[in-house]
Amino acid sequence: MAIHKTLIVLLSASLVSCSPKLSVEDRACLSAAFRFLPMAGAVSQSVSAATPLQASEAAKRIVDSYQEPDQARDETLQTFSFMSDGDNESIRGMTAQGRREEAQERLTSLLGKWLSAGSILDVDVTSAGVASTYRFACGWDATGKIIAAPLGTER
């Protein structure tokens, strides 16, 4: 696990300038967020803010970032094994019955119990003379697995 985190930190440090105050988890979050950042023509990228979150709040932000509970379930299950088959079927059933909010609440509750903590990460990107700040919700479990979900552009 320590080697895995070290490799992620080295990768993120080589691709994006990071504040030296970023935690190992925040640097790993940045690596997980890379797939959502515009890379073509990017002149500079840097982390402008990292705000710690409790596990339950990180779970809520991650689940809410997806349009549908099924998409949130599928995406989070690619990273974490936090759901039993019964929970998975229950959430699918709620979604199929149009009980979207109930499915999101159940998924948030299950993910929140699985995560150790999380953060909100703001990444500043300058491309073609235009500066934008992308916001991500991140969560990680006790084994060091990390998920990043885009929350949108701040400016």
N, C-alpha and C positions, 0 to 999 in steps of 0.2 A: 504494500500500500504506500509506503513512504517513497519508494522508487517511482511508482506511478505518479504521485503528486509532484515529485521533483521534475520529472520529464515534462509534465504539463506546465509547470512554472517556467522552465527553460524555454519551451516553445512559445508561451505567451510573451515572455520578456523579449524574445527575438523579433516577434511580429508587431508588437504594440508597446509604446512607452508606458510604463506603469509607475505609479506613485510607489515609493519605497515603503509606504505605510500599508499597502494592500496585504491582506492575509494570504496564506497559501490557498485557502478556499476561494477567495475572491479572484486570485490569479487563475485558478482552475476554472472558475465561472467565466472569466473572460475568454478562455480557450473554448469553452462550450458555446459561447455566444458568437464566435467568429463566423460560423456558417450563416448567420443572419445579417452580417455587416456587409455593406457594399465595398468590395475590394478593388473593382476596376476604377482606375484613375485616382485612388485615394492617395493624398499627399501626406497626411498625418493622421494618426489615431492615438488617443490617450484616454486614460480613465480619469474622469473629473470628480466622481463621487462614488463611494461605496457605503451603503447604509445597511447595518446588520438588521436581520429580521428573526423573530421567533419562528420556530418550525411551522406553527399553525398559520401564521400570516404569510410565510413563504408559500405554503401549499395553496392558500386561497388565491394569491396573486398568480401563481403558475396555472392553476385550473381555470381561473377567470380569463386568462390570456387567450384561450382557445374559443372558437365560435360555438362548438358543440361539445357536450360531455363525452361523447364517444371518441372524438378526436383527442381530447385531454387524456382520457383513459389510455388510448393506444400509444400516444406519445410518452406518457410517464411510465408505462409498462415496458417500453423499450429500454429504459434506464434502470428502473427499480422493480423488484419483485415483492410488492407490498400488498397484493390482493389475493385472496383465496378465490377458487373457482366460483363459489357461491356468491361472493361479493361482486365478482365480475358479471355474473349473470343477473344479479339484482340491479346493477347499474344499467346494464343493457335493457332490461325490462322497463325500468323507469323511463329511459329515453324513448323506447318504442311506444310507450303509453302517453308520451307528451309531457311527462313530469320532469322537465329539464332542470328546474331549480333544485328539486329534490335529489336528482342524480348528481348535480354539481356539489351540493352540500355533502352527500355521502362520500363522493370521491375526495373532496377536500379533507374531510375528517380522516379517511383512511391514509391519505398521503401525509397529512400533518402528523400522524402518529409514527410514520415511518422515517420522516426526515429528522435530522439532528438539529439543523439550523438553516439559515438562508441569508440572502442579501438582495438589495436593489443595487444594480450597477449602472452607472451612467458612463457611456463611452462617447467621446467627442471625435468626430470624423470630419476632415476637410477634404473635399473632392471637387475639382474644377472650380476652386475659389469659393465654394459654398460650404459653410460650417453647419453641421447637424449634430445633435446629441441623441443617441439611441439609448433607451432605457430597457433593462432586462431584469426579470425576477429570476433568482437562482435558488436552488435548494440542494442540499447534500445529505447523504446518509452516513451512518457510522463507519462504513467501509471506504468512504472517499468517492463514491460515485456522485456525479454532479449533473444536474439538468439546468439549462437556461431556456427561458421563454421570453420572447420579445414583448414588451409592453407598449412600444410605440416610439415615435420621435418627439423629443421635447422642443426642439427648435430647428 
